[in-house]
């Protein structure tokens, strides 16, 4: 198990990790830095590991730009023995039309979940390909003027194309290659970050059992 630099079994680091970290998908440091930041946030938000972790990939498979979330969910769903639940895949997407009902079902099935939301967004030309991990919820559909409920205790967003005009058209004409690469990186960061936090909690439980 990789060490958690700011945690011991008895106390947590005084200074919290940055509330927001951002890396381009081509940056070789991205997976390690995003996954490490995710682990830190999970251990601070869920210090005893009692909350079930749920990842929700938001978006639709009907748009290349908006399929980032479902691609992340699909990549994760192919990993055996996940220590967390995954919703929002290419086969069963979570999108604007079913978001309310999906959230209600998730919260009924996983009481008091710690939710990590993933969604695509549009941004400045120089930021295309950037992936941000941040504390707090995200507002799905804000970039295309949809009024949807906020989702997540932590969220990942990926800037898949340039925003500011004809957003639906831009999302429909986004390069799938970039979206797939970003989705693979986010999925890997999620898996490593969550697994590291779960391994930490298991180590604490074992240590306490030996006392």
Buried (B, 14 or more C-beta within 10 A) or exposed (E): EEEBEBBEEEEBBEEEBEEEBBBBBEBEEBBBBBBBBBBBBBBBBBEEBEBBBBBBBBBBBEBBBBBBBBBBBBBBBEEEEBBBBBBBBBEBBBBBEEBEEBBEEBEEEBEEBBBBBBBBBBBEEEBBBBBBBBBEBBBBBEBBEEEBEEBBBBBBBBBBBBBEEEBEEBBBEBEEEBBBBBBBBBBBBBBBBBBBBBBBBEEBEEEEEEE
